[in-house]
Amino acid sequence: MDEILEKLEMWRNQGQDVAVATVVKTSGSTPRGEGAKLLVRGDGELAGSVSGGCVETDVALHAQEVLEAGRPRLVSYGISDEMGISVGLACGGSIEVLIEGGQAASDRTAIADLVRREVPVAIGTILRPEELLGQRVWFARGEINGSLGDAALNRAFSDAAARLLRSGQSKTLTATGSNGDEAELFVDTYSAPPTLLIFGAVHVAIPLTKYAKILGYRVHVIDPRGVFATRERFAEADDLFNEQPEDYLARTEINENSYVVVLTHDPKFDEPTLKHVLSTRAGYVGAIGSRKTNQDRMARLEAQGVSRDLLARIHSPIGLDIGSQVPEEIALAIMAEVVAARYGKAGTPLRDTAGGFAGAR
C-alpha cells in the first residue's frame, strides 16, 4: 500500500480536511521526481515531501488557501535567489506543483481499496488550459472512470495510463482534444509490483527466477508436475503452484504489471495458458519454441478462435537475440525482453540509439 495514500485515507476517515500537493513537472536537477506528494492537513500537519524541504512551507500556505477556496492551484518554483528572499530550489532545477483539496482527496481515498489489493490505478488531471485545471478521471482494469469532457482526451489518457502503469512512472503529457486544442494532462500512477508468471518449471526457469528476483520482480512458478516445481529447484521463487495452469489462472487477476512466460513446450499446457492470458492486460506474453513451433501453435490457436491481433502479442521465439546457447543465457535473453517490454522498448542495442547506458548519465 502506498504510504502517502494510506496516510490520506487515515486522515480522511478521521474527518480531517486534507490538501494533496503533487509534483507534476520537473526541469533540470530536482530533489523529487514527478509524482512526489505532500499532504497538508487542515490544522497544518504535513506528511510527505515535494522538494526535500526547500518549498514545503510555501506549498503548505498555498494548500491552506486551496482548502478554503475549494479550487485547485498550480504553483511553479525555480532557483531561489542568493539572498534567500524568494522561495525556490537550491539545486538549480524547477518544479510545478499541483495543489488540490476536497474532491481530489476524496477521489484518492476512493481508489485506496484497489491499490491495497494491488490493482494498478492511474489518475488523470488536466493542468492546462487553466479553465479546466483540476478536472479528473481515473483508470483501472482497462477502463476509464469518469470523463475529461472530450473523447480524444479520454483516449489519450487511457493509452498513456496503460503504458505508464507498466513502468510505474507518473508523467505530464500534452494531448490534442477533438477540437484541435492542446491540453496538458498529468498521469499519476499507482502501480502493482511487477510479477513474473512462469508456466513450466523447466531448467531455464531456474536462472530466470534468479534474474527476476535480482531485478525486483515477484515470481510465481506454475507447473502441475510436482517433480519439477519443488523448493529445492526454486528456492528463490515467491510462490510455487503444483496445479494445472487453468486452475491458477481462474483465480488470478492478470494486470499491466504481470509478465507471462510460457516454457512447458507442451501444447496441452501452453495453448490453454496462452489463450487465457492473451485476453488479459498482461504487460508481456512470451512462449518458448522455434519459429516452426510458434507458427504451428499460432495456427492451432487461430483455429480455436483467437484473433490475429491477440496472437501478435506473443513473443516467440522468446527472448532477445544475444546468441544464447545454455539455459542461463536463454534465461538472460528472456528477462531482457521482459524488461524491454516493461519500459516500452524494442531491445535495440544502445550503440544504435541516441542514448547511452542509463547508469552513466
DRENDRENSE-36110 format. One record per residue (C-alpha): residue number from 1; residue in three letters; x, y, z. Coordinates in Angstrom, 3 decimals. Layout:
N
{NUM; 'ala'; {X; Y; Z}}
...
END
This chain:
361
{1; 'met'; {0.000; 0.000; 0.000}}
{2; 'asp'; {1.316; 3.452; -0.919}}
{3; 'glu'; {2.304; 5.210; 2.343}}
{4; 'ile'; {1.003; 8.637; 1.331}}
{5; 'leu'; {-2.291; 7.171; 0.149}}
{6; 'glu'; {-2.566; 5.231; 3.397}}
{7; 'lys'; {-1.972; 8.402; 5.431}}
{8; 'leu'; {-4.515; 10.299; 3.321}}
{9; 'glu'; {-7.099; 7.590; 3.867}}
{10; 'met'; {-6.472; 7.631; 7.640}}
{11; 'trp'; {-6.803; 11.416; 7.920}}
{12; 'arg'; {-9.931; 11.487; 5.784}}
{13; 'asn'; {-11.500; 8.729; 7.895}}
{14; 'gln'; {-10.780; 10.889; 10.942}}
{15; 'gly'; {-12.841; 13.673; 9.359}}
{16; 'gln'; {-9.851; 15.885; 8.557}}
{17; 'asp'; {-9.693; 18.262; 5.597}}
{18; 'val'; {-6.623; 17.393; 3.517}}
{19; 'ala'; {-4.950; 19.050; 0.540}}
{20; 'val'; {-2.785; 16.993; -1.813}}
{21; 'ala'; {0.250; 18.666; -3.397}}
{22; 'thr'; {1.878; 16.754; -6.259}}
{23; 'val'; {4.971; 17.436; -8.332}}
{24; 'val'; {3.588; 17.335; -11.875}}
{25; 'lys'; {6.532; 18.647; -13.895}}
{26; 'thr'; {10.276; 18.911; -13.362}}
{27; 'ser'; {13.152; 20.503; -15.240}}
{28; 'gly'; {16.862; 20.163; -14.548}}
{29; 'ser'; {18.116; 18.850; -11.225}}
{30; 'thr'; {15.319; 18.498; -8.676}}
{31; 'pro'; {15.102; 16.847; -5.225}}
{32; 'arg'; {11.963; 14.852; -6.033}}
{33; 'gly'; {10.532; 13.495; -9.241}}
{34; 'glu'; {7.125; 13.786; -10.869}}
{35; 'gly'; {4.509; 12.159; -8.688}}
{36; 'ala'; {6.125; 13.109; -5.353}}
{37; 'lys'; {3.468; 14.226; -2.874}}
{38; 'leu'; {2.954; 16.370; 0.199}}
{39; 'leu'; {-0.231; 16.094; 2.265}}
{40; 'val'; {-1.334; 19.181; 4.161}}
{41; 'arg'; {-3.971; 18.730; 6.839}}
{42; 'gly'; {-6.400; 21.487; 7.722}}
{43; 'asp'; {-4.672; 22.017; 11.083}}
{44; 'gly'; {-1.267; 22.371; 9.385}}
{45; 'glu'; {0.184; 18.895; 9.902}}
{46; 'leu'; {2.286; 17.651; 6.961}}
{47; 'ala'; {3.159; 14.251; 5.515}}
{48; 'gly'; {5.442; 13.502; 2.577}}
{49; 'ser'; {7.560; 15.905; 0.553}}
{50; 'val'; {7.678; 17.645; -2.812}}
{51; 'ser'; {11.185; 19.117; -2.569}}
{52; 'gly'; {13.034; 17.703; 0.401}}
{53; 'gly'; {12.313; 20.827; 2.439}}
{54; 'cys'; {13.044; 23.687; 0.011}}
{55; 'val'; {9.477; 24.817; -0.697}}
{56; 'glu'; {7.277; 22.781; 1.653}}
{57; 'thr'; {6.404; 25.770; 3.863}}
{58; 'asp'; {5.216; 27.814; 0.894}}
{59; 'val'; {3.296; 24.876; -0.557}}
{60; 'ala'; {1.585; 24.401; 2.810}}
{61; 'leu'; {0.460; 28.036; 2.774}}
{62; 'his'; {-0.991; 27.629; -0.720}}
{63; 'ala'; {-2.643; 24.389; 0.409}}
{64; 'gln'; {-4.492; 26.154; 3.220}}
{65; 'glu'; {-5.797; 28.697; 0.701}}
{66; 'val'; {-6.875; 25.880; -1.636}}
{67; 'leu'; {-8.797; 24.218; 1.186}}
{68; 'glu'; {-10.538; 27.496; 1.991}}
{69; 'ala'; {-11.319; 28.441; -1.628}}
{70; 'gly'; {-12.194; 24.957; -2.823}}
{71; 'arg'; {-10.257; 25.425; -6.078}}
{72; 'pro'; {-7.017; 23.726; -7.200}}
{73; 'arg'; {-3.856; 25.715; -7.832}}
{74; 'leu'; {-0.740; 25.170; -9.967}}
{75; 'val'; {2.408; 26.691; -8.456}}
{76; 'ser'; {5.888; 26.945; -10.012}}
{77; 'tyr'; {9.232; 27.028; -8.211}}
{78; 'gly'; {12.602; 27.758; -9.750}}
{79; 'ile'; {16.020; 28.723; -8.432}}
{80; 'ser'; {15.992; 30.664; -5.165}}
{81; 'asp'; {17.915; 33.950; -5.136}}
{82; 'glu'; {21.249; 34.228; -3.330}}
{83; 'met'; {19.826; 36.360; -0.533}}
{84; 'gly'; {17.115; 33.813; 0.198}}
{85; 'ile'; {14.406; 36.420; -0.293}}
{86; 'ser'; {12.332; 34.318; -2.684}}
{87; 'val'; {11.236; 30.732; -2.168}}
{88; 'gly'; {12.851; 28.311; -4.574}}
{89; 'leu'; {15.073; 25.285; -5.143}}
{90; 'ala'; {18.739; 25.294; -4.223}}
{91; 'cys'; {19.586; 22.507; -6.682}}
{92; 'gly'; {19.191; 24.618; -9.831}}
{93; 'gly'; {16.108; 22.971; -11.287}}
{94; 'ser'; {12.443; 23.887; -11.371}}
{95; 'ile'; {9.193; 22.161; -10.497}}
{96; 'glu'; {5.474; 22.667; -10.919}}
{97; 'val'; {3.258; 21.592; -8.055}}
{98; 'leu'; {-0.459; 20.879; -8.378}}
{99; 'ile'; {-2.300; 21.569; -5.118}}
{100; 'glu'; {-5.776; 20.089; -4.746}}
{101; 'gly'; {-8.237; 19.656; -1.907}}
{102; 'gly'; {-11.708; 18.406; -1.248}}
{103; 'gln'; {-12.810; 16.197; -4.124}}
{104; 'ala'; {-9.256; 15.303; -5.170}}
{105; 'ala'; {-8.534; 13.902; -1.714}}
{106; 'ser'; {-11.873; 12.099; -1.754}}
{107; 'asp'; {-11.138; 10.526; -5.170}}
{108; 'arg'; {-7.807; 9.185; -3.949}}
{109; 'thr'; {-9.429; 7.748; -0.864}}
{110; 'ala'; {-11.930; 6.000; -3.158}}
{111; 'ile'; {-9.165; 4.161; -5.031}}
{112; 'ala'; {-7.320; 3.142; -1.854}}
{113; 'asp'; {-9.003; -0.257; -1.713}}
{114; 'leu'; {-7.966; -1.037; -5.306}}
{115; 'val'; {-4.370; -0.053; -4.561}}
{116; 'arg'; {-4.453; -2.157; -1.387}}
{117; 'arg'; {-5.465; -5.165; -3.493}}
{118; 'glu'; {-2.618; -4.372; -5.930}}
{119; 'val'; {-4.888; -3.343; -8.779}}
{120; 'pro'; {-2.931; -0.807; -10.881}}
{121; 'val'; {-4.671; 2.582; -10.920}}
{122; 'ala'; {-3.862; 5.841; -12.721}}
{123; 'ile'; {-5.422; 9.247; -12.097}}
{124; 'gly'; {-5.527; 11.787; -14.912}}
{125; 'thr'; {-5.762; 15.503; -14.061}}
{126; 'ile'; {-5.899; 18.406; -16.522}}
{127; 'leu'; {-3.294; 21.098; -15.792}}
{128; 'arg'; {-3.905; 23.399; -18.755}}
{129; 'pro'; {-5.924; 25.166; -20.090}}
{130; 'glu'; {-6.428; 26.981; -16.808}}
{131; 'glu'; {-10.221; 26.901; -17.018}}
{132; 'leu'; {-10.085; 23.078; -16.913}}
{133; 'leu'; {-7.466; 22.854; -14.144}}
{134; 'gly'; {-8.237; 20.031; -11.747}}
{135; 'gln'; {-10.677; 18.108; -13.956}}
{136; 'arg'; {-10.033; 14.425; -13.194}}
{137; 'val'; {-10.664; 10.828; -14.240}}
{138; 'trp'; {-9.117; 7.530; -13.191}}
{139; 'phe'; {-8.208; 4.296; -14.967}}
{140; 'ala'; {-8.221; 0.736; -13.633}}
{141; 'arg'; {-8.662; -2.748; -15.111}}
{142; 'gly'; {-8.554; -1.359; -18.615}}
{143; 'glu'; {-11.454; 1.042; -18.127}}
{144; 'ile'; {-11.689; 4.795; -17.646}}
{145; 'asn'; {-13.898; 6.034; -14.807}}
{146; 'gly'; {-15.417; 9.463; -15.417}}
{147; 'ser'; {-14.670; 11.772; -18.317}}
{148; 'leu'; {-12.382; 14.672; -19.136}}
{149; 'gly'; {-15.200; 16.096; -21.224}}
{150; 'asp'; {-13.567; 15.213; -24.547}}
{151; 'ala'; {-13.361; 11.802; -26.249}}
{152; 'ala'; {-9.887; 12.444; -27.687}}
{153; 'leu'; {-8.503; 13.444; -24.292}}
{154; 'asn'; {-10.085; 10.376; -22.710}}
{155; 'arg'; {-8.379; 8.143; -25.291}}
{156; 'ala'; {-5.032; 9.879; -24.825}}
{157; 'phe'; {-5.266; 9.411; -21.082}}
{158; 'ser'; {-6.282; 5.743; -21.320}}
{159; 'asp'; {-3.416; 4.941; -23.693}}
{160; 'ala'; {-0.877; 6.771; -21.536}}
{161; 'ala'; {-2.211; 5.226; -18.327}}
{162; 'ala'; {-1.868; 1.665; -19.639}}
{163; 'arg'; {1.697; 2.389; -20.758}}
{164; 'leu'; {2.856; 4.232; -17.638}}
{165; 'leu'; {1.335; 1.699; -15.253}}
{166; 'arg'; {3.769; -0.904; -16.611}}
{167; 'ser'; {6.825; 1.243; -15.905}}
{168; 'gly'; {5.467; 2.758; -12.698}}
{169; 'gln'; {6.077; 6.302; -13.921}}
{170; 'ser'; {3.967; 9.397; -13.322}}
{171; 'lys'; {4.218; 11.998; -16.056}}
{172; 'thr'; {2.747; 15.121; -17.619}}
{173; 'leu'; {1.857; 14.796; -21.298}}
{174; 'thr'; {0.397; 17.013; -23.977}}
{175; 'ala'; {-2.736; 15.741; -25.707}}
{176; 'thr'; {-4.849; 17.139; -28.529}}
{177; 'gly'; {-8.574; 17.420; -27.972}}
{178; 'ser'; {-11.279; 16.727; -30.528}}
{179; 'asn'; {-11.376; 20.427; -31.402}}
{180; 'gly'; {-7.637; 20.511; -32.149}}
{181; 'asp'; {-6.721; 22.429; -28.998}}
{182; 'glu'; {-3.887; 21.103; -26.849}}
{183; 'ala'; {-4.201; 20.265; -23.173}}
{184; 'glu'; {-1.620; 19.314; -20.550}}
{185; 'leu'; {-2.581; 16.228; -18.603}}
{186; 'phe'; {-0.834; 14.759; -15.569}}
{187; 'val'; {-0.999; 10.967; -15.272}}
{188; 'asp'; {-0.432; 9.871; -11.663}}
{189; 'thr'; {0.168; 6.129; -11.334}}
{190; 'tyr'; {-0.272; 3.633; -8.530}}
{191; 'ser'; {1.335; 0.523; -9.974}}
{192; 'ala'; {1.258; -3.039; -8.695}}
{193; 'pro'; {4.596; -4.780; -8.059}}
{194; 'pro'; {5.924; -6.335; -11.288}}
{195; 'thr'; {5.203; -10.050; -11.210}}
{196; 'leu'; {6.719; -12.708; -13.455}}
{197; 'leu'; {4.439; -15.695; -14.019}}
{198; 'ile'; {6.458; -18.692; -15.201}}
{199; 'phe'; {4.379; -21.543; -16.589}}
{200; 'gly'; {6.627; -24.597; -16.713}}
{201; 'ala'; {9.227; -25.437; -14.057}}
{202; 'val'; {11.837; -26.420; -16.647}}
{203; 'his'; {15.598; -25.909; -16.382}}
{204; 'val'; {15.542; -22.446; -17.989}}
{205; 'ala'; {13.029; -21.323; -15.362}}
{206; 'ile'; {15.577; -21.732; -12.555}}
{207; 'pro'; {18.030; -18.989; -13.628}}
{208; 'leu'; {15.088; -16.946; -14.944}}
{209; 'thr'; {13.672; -16.877; -11.413}}
{210; 'lys'; {17.014; -15.699; -10.037}}
{211; 'tyr'; {17.389; -12.911; -12.599}}
{212; 'ala'; {13.820; -11.729; -11.979}}
{213; 'lys'; {14.326; -11.590; -8.218}}
{214; 'ile'; {17.537; -9.572; -8.623}}
{215; 'leu'; {15.550; -7.070; -10.698}}
{216; 'gly'; {12.818; -6.745; -8.074}}
{217; 'tyr'; {10.080; -8.879; -9.628}}
{218; 'arg'; {7.843; -11.195; -7.676}}
{219; 'val'; {7.963; -14.663; -9.198}}
{220; 'his'; {5.240; -17.317; -9.384}}
{221; 'val'; {6.147; -20.703; -10.869}}
{222; 'ile'; {3.218; -22.816; -12.036}}
{223; 'asp'; {3.534; -26.469; -13.053}}
{224; 'pro'; {1.274; -29.443; -12.239}}
{225; 'arg'; {4.294; -31.746; -12.358}}
{226; 'gly'; {5.401; -31.833; -8.736}}
{227; 'val'; {8.699; -33.450; -9.578}}
{228; 'phe'; {9.772; -30.234; -11.337}}
{229; 'ala'; {8.154; -27.457; -9.268}}
{230; 'thr'; {9.993; -28.055; -5.986}}
{231; 'arg'; {11.512; -25.747; -3.375}}
{232; 'glu'; {14.888; -27.403; -3.913}}
{233; 'arg'; {14.874; -26.235; -7.535}}
{234; 'phe'; {13.133; -22.886; -6.984}}
{235; 'ala'; {14.308; -21.676; -3.599}}
{236; 'glu'; {14.031; -18.016; -4.633}}
{237; 'ala'; {10.531; -18.105; -6.122}}
{238; 'asp'; {7.894; -16.242; -4.117}}
{239; 'asp'; {5.301; -18.954; -4.763}}
{240; 'leu'; {5.151; -22.409; -6.319}}
{241; 'phe'; {1.857; -23.784; -7.594}}
{242; 'asn'; {1.633; -27.513; -8.307}}
{243; 'glu'; {-1.568; -27.308; -10.297}}
{244; 'gln'; {-2.981; -27.014; -13.778}}
{245; 'pro'; {-2.391; -23.586; -15.352}}
{246; 'glu'; {-6.113; -23.062; -15.946}}
{247; 'asp'; {-6.812; -23.572; -12.208}}
{248; 'tyr'; {-4.209; -20.983; -11.267}}
{249; 'leu'; {-5.459; -18.522; -13.892}}
{250; 'ala'; {-9.096; -18.935; -12.828}}
{251; 'arg'; {-8.376; -17.202; -9.510}}
{252; 'thr'; {-5.544; -14.860; -10.527}}
{253; 'glu'; {-6.013; -11.323; -11.829}}
{254; 'ile'; {-3.580; -10.546; -14.655}}
{255; 'asn'; {-2.831; -6.833; -14.966}}
{256; 'glu'; {-0.460; -4.404; -16.687}}
{257; 'asn'; {2.313; -5.376; -14.260}}
{258; 'ser'; {2.016; -9.113; -14.957}}
{259; 'tyr'; {4.645; -10.643; -17.252}}
{260; 'val'; {3.837; -14.122; -18.546}}
{261; 'val'; {6.463; -16.610; -19.711}}
{262; 'val'; {5.272; -19.988; -21.034}}
{263; 'leu'; {8.042; -22.585; -21.000}}
{264; 'thr'; {6.496; -26.058; -20.793}}
{265; 'his'; {6.876; -26.681; -24.548}}
{266; 'asp'; {3.801; -28.910; -24.381}}
{267; 'pro'; {0.661; -27.877; -26.316}}
{268; 'lys'; {-1.716; -29.288; -23.732}}
{269; 'phe'; {-0.290; -26.850; -21.161}}
{270; 'asp'; {0.925; -23.995; -23.359}}
{271; 'glu'; {-2.063; -23.364; -25.561}}
{272; 'pro'; {-4.825; -23.065; -22.908}}
{273; 'thr'; {-2.487; -20.796; -20.953}}
{274; 'leu'; {-1.792; -18.547; -23.939}}
{275; 'lys'; {-5.441; -18.458; -24.944}}
{276; 'his'; {-6.334; -17.155; -21.487}}
{277; 'val'; {-3.546; -14.619; -20.925}}
{278; 'leu'; {-3.791; -13.097; -24.418}}
{279; 'ser'; {-7.216; -11.723; -23.495}}
{280; 'thr'; {-5.856; -10.022; -20.357}}
{281; 'arg'; {-3.874; -6.793; -19.882}}
{282; 'ala'; {-0.600; -8.662; -19.286}}
{283; 'gly'; {2.410; -6.437; -19.928}}
{284; 'tyr'; {4.237; -9.250; -21.741}}
{285; 'val'; {3.396; -12.700; -23.112}}
{286; 'gly'; {6.234; -14.915; -24.298}}
{287; 'ala'; {6.344; -18.590; -25.261}}
{288; 'ile'; {9.345; -20.819; -25.820}}
{289; 'gly'; {9.738; -22.676; -29.105}}
{290; 'ser'; {11.283; -22.467; -32.557}}
{291; 'arg'; {9.794; -20.403; -35.366}}
{292; 'lys'; {8.183; -23.533; -36.788}}
{293; 'thr'; {6.773; -24.469; -33.359}}
{294; 'asn'; {5.356; -20.978; -32.971}}
{295; 'gln'; {3.794; -20.968; -36.449}}
{296; 'asp'; {2.066; -24.278; -35.772}}
{297; 'arg'; {0.911; -23.075; -32.355}}
{298; 'met'; {-0.455; -19.837; -33.802}}
{299; 'ala'; {-2.389; -21.769; -36.451}}
{300; 'arg'; {-3.979; -24.014; -33.821}}
{301; 'leu'; {-4.896; -21.058; -31.586}}
{302; 'glu'; {-6.400; -19.189; -34.524}}
{303; 'ala'; {-8.469; -22.265; -35.338}}
{304; 'gln'; {-9.720; -22.105; -31.723}}
{305; 'gly'; {-10.982; -18.564; -32.288}}
{306; 'val'; {-8.066; -16.447; -31.059}}
{307; 'ser'; {-7.788; -13.366; -33.271}}
{308; 'arg'; {-4.616; -12.500; -35.171}}
{309; 'asp'; {-4.390; -9.215; -33.274}}
{310; 'leu'; {-4.173; -11.116; -29.999}}
{311; 'leu'; {-1.785; -13.699; -31.416}}
{312; 'ala'; {0.534; -10.867; -32.440}}
{313; 'arg'; {1.103; -10.205; -28.742}}
{314; 'ile'; {3.051; -13.452; -28.344}}
{315; 'his'; {6.834; -13.041; -28.198}}
{316; 'ser'; {8.080; -16.226; -29.808}}
{317; 'pro'; {10.754; -17.341; -30.370}}
{318; 'ile'; {11.110; -15.927; -26.888}}
{319; 'gly'; {13.822; -13.521; -25.751}}
{320; 'leu'; {16.206; -11.050; -27.341}}
{321; 'asp'; {18.781; -12.281; -29.832}}
{322; 'ile'; {22.030; -12.340; -27.836}}
{323; 'gly'; {23.302; -15.622; -29.214}}
{324; 'ser'; {22.073; -17.657; -26.228}}
{325; 'gln'; {23.161; -21.289; -26.049}}
{326; 'val'; {22.900; -22.607; -22.476}}
{327; 'pro'; {19.864; -22.305; -20.142}}
{328; 'glu'; {21.375; -19.429; -18.160}}
{329; 'glu'; {21.915; -17.424; -21.348}}
{330; 'ile'; {18.438; -18.211; -22.637}}
{331; 'ala'; {17.001; -17.029; -19.314}}
{332; 'leu'; {19.016; -13.819; -19.598}}
{333; 'ala'; {17.644; -13.200; -23.105}}
{334; 'ile'; {14.081; -13.767; -21.863}}
{335; 'met'; {14.483; -11.450; -18.887}}
{336; 'ala'; {15.995; -8.763; -21.109}}
{337; 'glu'; {12.935; -8.912; -23.365}}
{338; 'val'; {10.616; -8.698; -20.351}}
{339; 'val'; {12.407; -5.580; -19.112}}
{340; 'ala'; {12.260; -4.033; -22.597}}
{341; 'ala'; {8.510; -4.666; -22.731}}
{342; 'arg'; {8.038; -3.129; -19.298}}
{343; 'tyr'; {9.565; 0.135; -20.435}}
{344; 'gly'; {8.119; 0.119; -23.943}}
{345; 'lys'; {11.429; -0.547; -25.674}}
{346; 'ala'; {12.305; -2.836; -28.567}}
{347; 'gly'; {15.586; -4.040; -27.096}}
{348; 'thr'; {17.660; -2.096; -29.639}}
{349; 'pro'; {21.438; -2.124; -28.979}}
{350; 'leu'; {22.463; 1.075; -27.185}}
{351; 'arg'; {25.132; 1.803; -29.809}}
{352; 'asp'; {22.294; 2.068; -32.364}}
{353; 'thr'; {20.355; 4.621; -30.313}}
{354; 'ala'; {20.863; 8.257; -29.424}}
{355; 'gly'; {21.083; 7.395; -25.724}}
{356; 'gly'; {23.677; 5.601; -23.686}}
{357; 'phe'; {23.969; 3.372; -20.641}}
{358; 'ala'; {21.442; 4.674; -18.106}}
{359; 'gly'; {23.861; 4.299; -15.217}}
{360; 'ala'; {26.343; 6.610; -16.923}}
{361; 'arg'; {24.011; 9.570; -17.254}}
END
